[in-house]
């Protein structure tokens, strides 16, 4: 089995042009960029502006930005309420107090008289 080097048929076919769609898209994004006075301080500000329509973006990009910005806008539900393990631990600590508390260990007395 060959490793590395020339492989017949690999790469872009001869005569094929480089993909210009990405170049045009990047150029268009630079042209529609906001003026220097309206620069965004954080990436979240830019994402929210694009989602709200202040920056020109297609629907697919807006959906991706919304998904990426979601954790920064809304807290996770898990952090609001304790989980099952944590509830079980807290109830065990409550029940271990008072009447059902473990007894104190015995006191050791040292007799140094000889």
TORBA-513440 format. One record per atom (N, C-alpha, C): atom name; residue in one letter; x, y negated, z negated. Coordinates in steps of 0.2 Angstrom, whole numbers, always signed. Example, Ala and Ser with C-alpha at 12.3 -4.5 7.8 and 13.67 -1.06 7.14 Angstrom:
2
+----+---+-------+-------+-------+
|  a | r |    px |    py |    pz |
+----+---+-------+-------+-------+
|  N | A |   +66 |   +28 |   -39 |
| CA | A |   +62 |   +22 |   -39 |
|  C | A |   +66 |   +16 |   -39 |
|  N | S |   +64 |   +11 |   -35 |
| CA | S |   +68 |    +5 |   -36 |
|  C | S |   +64 |    +0 |   -39 |
+----+---+-------+-------+-------+
This chain:
114
+----+---+-------+-------+-------+
|  a | r |    px |    py |    pz |
+----+---+-------+-------+-------+
|  N | X |    +4 |    +6 |    +0 |
| CA | X |    +0 |    +0 |    +0 |
|  C | X |    +4 |    -6 |    +0 |
|  N | X |    +3 |   -11 |    +4 |
| CA | X |    +7 |   -17 |    +5 |
|  C | X |    +5 |   -22 |    -1 |
|  N | X |   +11 |   -25 |    -3 |
| CA | X |   +10 |   -30 |    -8 |
|  C | X |   +12 |   -37 |    -5 |
|  N | X |    +8 |   -42 |    -5 |
| CA | X |   +10 |   -49 |    -3 |
|  C | X |   +12 |   -49 |    +4 |
|  N | X |   +14 |   -55 |    +6 |
| CA | X |   +17 |   -56 |   +13 |
|  C | X |   +11 |   -57 |   +18 |
|  N | X |   +13 |   -56 |   +24 |
| CA | X |    +9 |   -57 |   +30 |
|  C | X |    +3 |   -52 |   +30 |
|  N | X |    -3 |   -54 |   +31 |
| CA | X |    -9 |   -49 |   +32 |
|  C | X |   -12 |   -51 |   +38 |
|  N | X |   -13 |   -46 |   +42 |
| CA | X |   -16 |   -48 |   +49 |
|  C | X |   -24 |   -49 |   +47 |
|  N | X |   -26 |   -55 |   +51 |
| CA | X |   -33 |   -57 |   +50 |
|  C | X |   -35 |   -61 |   +44 |
|  N | X |   -30 |   -63 |   +40 |
| CA | X |   -31 |   -67 |   +34 |
|  C | X |   -31 |   -74 |   +36 |
|  N | X |   -34 |   -78 |   +32 |
| CA | X |   -34 |   -85 |   +33 |
|  C | X |   -40 |   -88 |   +37 |
|  N | X |   -39 |   -94 |   +39 |
| CA | X |   -44 |   -97 |   +43 |
|  C | X |   -42 |   -96 |   +50 |
|  N | X |   -47 |   -94 |   +54 |
| CA | X |   -46 |   -93 |   +61 |
|  C | X |   -42 |   -99 |   +65 |
|  N | X |   -38 |   -97 |   +70 |
| CA | X |   -35 |  -103 |   +73 |
|  C | X |   -40 |  -107 |   +77 |
|  N | X |   -39 |  -113 |   +77 |
| CA | X |   -44 |  -117 |   +81 |
|  C | X |   -50 |  -120 |   +77 |
|  N | X |   -51 |  -117 |   +71 |
| CA | X |   -56 |  -119 |   +67 |
|  C | X |   -54 |  -125 |   +63 |
|  N | X |   -59 |  -130 |   +62 |
| CA | X |   -57 |  -136 |   +59 |
|  C | X |   -58 |  -136 |   +52 |
|  N | X |   -55 |  -140 |   +48 |
| CA | X |   -55 |  -140 |   +41 |
|  C | X |   -62 |  -142 |   +39 |
|  N | X |   -65 |  -140 |   +33 |
| CA | X |   -72 |  -141 |   +31 |
|  C | X |   -72 |  -149 |   +30 |
|  N | X |   -76 |  -152 |   +34 |
| CA | X |   -77 |  -160 |   +33 |
|  C | X |   -82 |  -162 |   +28 |
|  N | X |   -87 |  -157 |   +27 |
| CA | X |   -93 |  -159 |   +23 |
|  C | X |   -90 |  -161 |   +16 |
|  N | X |   -86 |  -158 |   +13 |
| CA | X |   -83 |  -160 |    +6 |
|  C | X |   -80 |  -166 |    +6 |
|  N | X |   -76 |  -168 |   +12 |
| CA | X |   -73 |  -174 |   +12 |
|  C | X |   -78 |  -180 |   +13 |
|  N | X |   -83 |  -179 |   +17 |
| CA | X |   -88 |  -184 |   +18 |
|  C | X |   -92 |  -185 |   +12 |
|  N | X |   -93 |  -180 |    +8 |
| CA | X |   -97 |  -180 |    +2 |
|  C | X |   -93 |  -184 |    -3 |
|  N | X |   -86 |  -183 |    -4 |
| CA | X |   -82 |  -187 |    -8 |
|  C | X |   -81 |  -194 |    -6 |
|  N | X |   -81 |  -195 |    +0 |
| CA | X |   -80 |  -202 |    +2 |
|  C | X |   -87 |  -206 |    +1 |
|  N | X |   -92 |  -203 |    +2 |
| CA | X |   -99 |  -206 |    +1 |
|  C | X |  -100 |  -207 |    -7 |
|  N | X |   -97 |  -203 |   -11 |
| CA | X |   -98 |  -204 |   -18 |
|  C | X |   -93 |  -210 |   -20 |
|  N | X |   -88 |  -211 |   -17 |
| CA | X |   -83 |  -217 |   -19 |
|  C | X |   -87 |  -223 |   -16 |
|  N | X |   -90 |  -223 |   -11 |
| CA | X |   -93 |  -229 |    -8 |
|  C | X |   -99 |  -231 |   -12 |
|  N | X |  -103 |  -226 |   -15 |
| CA | X |  -109 |  -228 |   -19 |
|  C | X |  -107 |  -228 |   -27 |
|  N | X |  -100 |  -228 |   -28 |
| CA | X |   -98 |  -229 |   -35 |
|  C | X |  -101 |  -236 |   -38 |
|  N | X |  -102 |  -236 |   -44 |
| CA | X |  -104 |  -243 |   -47 |
|  C | X |   -98 |  -248 |   -47 |
|  N | X |  -100 |  -254 |   -47 |
| CA | X |   -95 |  -259 |   -47 |
|  C | X |   -90 |  -259 |   -54 |
|  N | X |   -85 |  -262 |   -54 |
| CA | X |   -80 |  -261 |   -59 |
|  C | X |   -83 |  -264 |   -66 |
|  N | X |   -88 |  -268 |   -65 |
| CA | X |   -91 |  -271 |   -71 |
|  C | X |   -96 |  -266 |   -75 |
|  N | X |   -98 |  -261 |   -71 |
| CA | X |  -103 |  -256 |   -74 |
|  C | X |   -99 |  -249 |   -74 |
|  N | X |   -93 |  -249 |   -76 |
| CA | X |   -90 |  -242 |   -77 |
|  C | X |   -92 |  -239 |   -84 |
|  N | X |   -92 |  -232 |   -83 |
| CA | X |   -95 |  -229 |   -89 |
|  C | X |   -90 |  -227 |   -94 |
|  N | X |   -91 |  -228 |  -100 |
| CA | X |   -86 |  -227 |  -106 |
|  C | X |   -85 |  -219 |  -107 |
|  N | X |   -90 |  -215 |  -106 |
| CA | X |   -90 |  -208 |  -107 |
|  C | X |   -93 |  -204 |  -101 |
|  N | X |   -91 |  -198 |  -101 |
| CA | X |   -94 |  -193 |   -96 |
|  C | X |  -101 |  -192 |   -97 |
|  N | X |  -103 |  -192 |  -103 |
| CA | X |  -110 |  -192 |  -104 |
|  C | X |  -114 |  -198 |  -102 |
|  N | X |  -112 |  -204 |  -102 |
| CA | X |  -115 |  -210 |  -100 |
|  C | X |  -116 |  -209 |   -92 |
|  N | X |  -111 |  -207 |   -89 |
| CA | X |  -111 |  -206 |   -82 |
|  C | X |  -116 |  -200 |   -80 |
|  N | X |  -116 |  -195 |   -83 |
| CA | X |  -121 |  -189 |   -82 |
|  C | X |  -128 |  -192 |   -83 |
|  N | X |  -129 |  -196 |   -88 |
| CA | X |  -136 |  -198 |   -89 |
|  C | X |  -138 |  -203 |   -84 |
|  N | X |  -133 |  -207 |   -82 |
| CA | X |  -135 |  -212 |   -77 |
|  C | X |  -136 |  -209 |   -70 |
|  N | X |  -133 |  -203 |   -69 |
| CA | X |  -134 |  -199 |   -62 |
|  C | X |  -141 |  -196 |   -63 |
|  N | X |  -143 |  -193 |   -69 |
| CA | X |  -149 |  -190 |   -70 |
|  C | X |  -155 |  -195 |   -69 |
|  N | X |  -154 |  -201 |   -72 |
| CA | X |  -159 |  -206 |   -71 |
|  C | X |  -160 |  -209 |   -65 |
|  N | X |  -155 |  -208 |   -60 |
| CA | X |  -155 |  -211 |   -54 |
|  C | X |  -151 |  -218 |   -53 |
|  N | X |  -147 |  -220 |   -58 |
| CA | X |  -143 |  -226 |   -57 |
|  C | X |  -137 |  -224 |   -52 |
|  N | X |  -135 |  -218 |   -52 |
| CA | X |  -130 |  -216 |   -47 |
|  C | X |  -133 |  -211 |   -42 |
|  N | X |  -131 |  -212 |   -36 |
| CA | X |  -134 |  -208 |   -31 |
|  C | X |  -131 |  -201 |   -31 |
|  N | X |  -136 |  -196 |   -32 |
| CA | X |  -134 |  -189 |   -32 |
|  C | X |  -140 |  -185 |   -30 |
|  N | X |  -138 |  -179 |   -27 |
| CA | X |  -144 |  -174 |   -25 |
|  C | X |  -147 |  -171 |   -30 |
|  N | X |  -152 |  -167 |   -29 |
| CA | X |  -156 |  -164 |   -35 |
|  C | X |  -152 |  -159 |   -38 |
|  N | X |  -148 |  -155 |   -34 |
| CA | X |  -144 |  -149 |   -37 |
|  C | X |  -139 |  -152 |   -42 |
|  N | X |  -136 |  -158 |   -40 |
| CA | X |  -131 |  -161 |   -45 |
|  C | X |  -134 |  -163 |   -51 |
|  N | X |  -140 |  -166 |   -50 |
| CA | X |  -144 |  -169 |   -56 |
|  C | X |  -146 |  -163 |   -61 |
|  N | X |  -148 |  -157 |   -58 |
| CA | X |  -150 |  -152 |   -62 |
|  C | X |  -144 |  -149 |   -66 |
|  N | X |  -138 |  -148 |   -62 |
| CA | X |  -132 |  -146 |   -66 |
|  C | X |  -129 |  -151 |   -71 |
|  N | X |  -130 |  -157 |   -70 |
| CA | X |  -128 |  -162 |   -75 |
|  C | X |  -133 |  -162 |   -81 |
|  N | X |  -139 |  -161 |   -80 |
| CA | X |  -144 |  -160 |   -85 |
|  C | X |  -142 |  -154 |   -90 |
|  N | X |  -141 |  -149 |   -86 |
| CA | X |  -139 |  -143 |   -90 |
|  C | X |  -133 |  -144 |   -94 |
|  N | X |  -128 |  -147 |   -91 |
| CA | X |  -121 |  -148 |   -95 |
|  C | X |  -122 |  -153 |  -100 |
|  N | X |  -127 |  -158 |  -100 |
| CA | X |  -128 |  -163 |  -105 |
|  C | X |  -132 |  -161 |  -110 |
|  N | X |  -136 |  -156 |  -110 |
| CA | X |  -141 |  -154 |  -114 |
|  C | X |  -138 |  -153 |  -121 |
|  N | X |  -132 |  -149 |  -122 |
| CA | X |  -130 |  -148 |  -129 |
|  C | X |  -128 |  -155 |  -133 |
|  N | X |  -126 |  -160 |  -129 |
| CA | X |  -124 |  -166 |  -132 |
|  C | X |  -130 |  -171 |  -134 |
|  N | X |  -136 |  -169 |  -131 |
| CA | X |  -142 |  -173 |  -132 |
|  C | X |  -146 |  -170 |  -138 |
|  N | X |  -147 |  -163 |  -138 |
| CA | X |  -151 |  -160 |  -143 |
|  C | X |  -147 |  -155 |  -147 |
|  N | X |  -149 |  -155 |  -153 |
| CA | X |  -146 |  -150 |  -158 |
|  C | X |  -148 |  -143 |  -157 |
|  N | X |  -144 |  -138 |  -158 |
| CA | X |  -146 |  -131 |  -157 |
|  C | X |  -151 |  -130 |  -163 |
|  N | X |  -156 |  -125 |  -162 |
| CA | X |  -161 |  -123 |  -167 |
|  C | X |  -157 |  -119 |  -172 |
|  N | X |  -152 |  -116 |  -171 |
| CA | X |  -149 |  -111 |  -176 |
|  C | X |  -146 |  -116 |  -181 |
|  N | X |  -143 |  -121 |  -180 |
| CA | X |  -140 |  -126 |  -185 |
|  C | X |  -146 |  -129 |  -190 |
|  N | X |  -152 |  -129 |  -187 |
| CA | X |  -157 |  -132 |  -191 |
|  C | X |  -159 |  -128 |  -197 |
|  N | X |  -160 |  -121 |  -195 |
| CA | X |  -163 |  -117 |  -200 |
|  C | X |  -158 |  -111 |  -202 |
|  N | X |  -157 |  -109 |  -208 |
| CA | X |  -153 |  -103 |  -209 |
|  C | X |  -155 |   -97 |  -206 |
|  N | X |  -150 |   -92 |  -204 |
| CA | X |  -152 |   -86 |  -201 |
|  C | X |  -154 |   -81 |  -206 |
|  N | X |  -155 |   -75 |  -204 |
| CA | X |  -158 |   -69 |  -208 |
|  C | X |  -152 |   -67 |  -213 |
|  N | X |  -146 |   -67 |  -211 |
| CA | X |  -141 |   -65 |  -215 |
|  C | X |  -140 |   -70 |  -221 |
|  N | X |  -140 |   -76 |  -219 |
| CA | X |  -139 |   -82 |  -224 |
|  C | X |  -145 |   -82 |  -229 |
|  N | X |  -151 |   -81 |  -227 |
| CA | X |  -157 |   -81 |  -231 |
|  C | X |  -156 |   -75 |  -236 |
|  N | X |  -154 |   -69 |  -233 |
| CA | X |  -154 |   -63 |  -238 |
|  C | X |  -148 |   -64 |  -243 |
|  N | X |  -143 |   -68 |  -241 |
| CA | X |  -137 |   -69 |  -246 |
|  C | X |  -140 |   -74 |  -251 |
|  N | X |  -144 |   -79 |  -249 |
| CA | X |  -146 |   -84 |  -254 |
|  C | X |  -151 |   -81 |  -259 |
|  N | X |  -156 |   -76 |  -256 |
| CA | X |  -160 |   -73 |  -261 |
|  C | X |  -157 |   -68 |  -266 |
|  N | X |  -151 |   -65 |  -263 |
| CA | X |  -148 |   -61 |  -268 |
|  C | X |  -144 |   -65 |  -273 |
|  N | X |  -142 |   -71 |  -272 |
| CA | X |  -138 |   -75 |  -277 |
|  C | X |  -143 |   -77 |  -282 |
|  N | X |  -150 |   -79 |  -280 |
| CA | X |  -155 |   -81 |  -284 |
|  C | X |  -157 |   -76 |  -289 |
|  N | X |  -158 |   -70 |  -286 |
| CA | X |  -160 |   -64 |  -290 |
|  C | X |  -155 |   -62 |  -295 |
|  N | X |  -148 |   -63 |  -294 |
| CA | X |  -143 |   -61 |  -298 |
|  C | X |  -142 |   -65 |  -304 |
|  N | X |  -146 |   -71 |  -304 |
| CA | X |  -145 |   -75 |  -310 |
|  C | X |  -150 |   -74 |  -315 |
|  N | X |  -149 |   -76 |  -321 |
| CA | X |  -154 |   -75 |  -327 |
|  C | X |  -154 |   -68 |  -329 |
|  N | X |  -160 |   -65 |  -330 |
| CA | X |  -160 |   -58 |  -333 |
|  C | X |  -156 |   -53 |  -329 |
|  N | X |  -156 |   -53 |  -323 |
| CA | X |  -153 |   -48 |  -319 |
|  C | X |  -145 |   -50 |  -317 |
|  N | X |  -143 |   -54 |  -321 |
| CA | X |  -136 |   -56 |  -320 |
|  C | X |  -131 |   -50 |  -323 |
|  N | X |  -125 |   -49 |  -319 |
| CA | X |  -121 |   -44 |  -322 |
|  C | X |  -118 |   -46 |  -329 |
|  N | X |  -117 |   -41 |  -333 |
| CA | X |  -115 |   -43 |  -340 |
|  C | X |  -107 |   -45 |  -339 |
|  N | X |  -106 |   -49 |  -344 |
| CA | X |   -99 |   -52 |  -345 |
|  C | X |   -94 |   -46 |  -346 |
|  N | X |   -88 |   -47 |  -343 |
| CA | X |   -83 |   -42 |  -344 |
|  C | X |   -81 |   -41 |  -352 |
|  N | X |   -79 |   -36 |  -354 |
| CA | X |   -77 |   -35 |  -361 |
|  C | X |   -70 |   -40 |  -363 |
|  N | X |   -70 |   -43 |  -369 |
| CA | X |   -64 |   -47 |  -370 |
|  C | X |   -59 |   -42 |  -373 |
|  N | X |   -53 |   -43 |  -371 |
| CA | X |   -48 |   -39 |  -373 |
|  C | X |   -44 |   -43 |  -379 |
|  N | X |   -43 |   -39 |  -385 |
| CA | X |   -40 |   -42 |  -390 |
|  C | X |   -33 |   -39 |  -391 |
|  N | X |   -28 |   -43 |  -392 |
| CA | X |   -22 |   -41 |  -393 |
|  C | X |   -20 |   -41 |  -400 |
|  N | X |   -17 |   -36 |  -403 |
| CA | X |   -15 |   -35 |  -410 |
|  C | X |    -8 |   -35 |  -410 |
|  N | X |    -4 |   -40 |  -412 |
| CA | X |    +3 |   -41 |  -411 |
|  C | X |    +6 |   -39 |  -418 |
|  N | X |    +2 |   -36 |  -423 |
| CA | X |    +5 |   -35 |  -429 |
|  C | X |    +9 |   -28 |  -429 |
|  N | X |   +15 |   -28 |  -432 |
| CA | X |   +19 |   -22 |  -432 |
|  C | X |   +21 |   -19 |  -438 |
+----+---+-------+-------+-------+
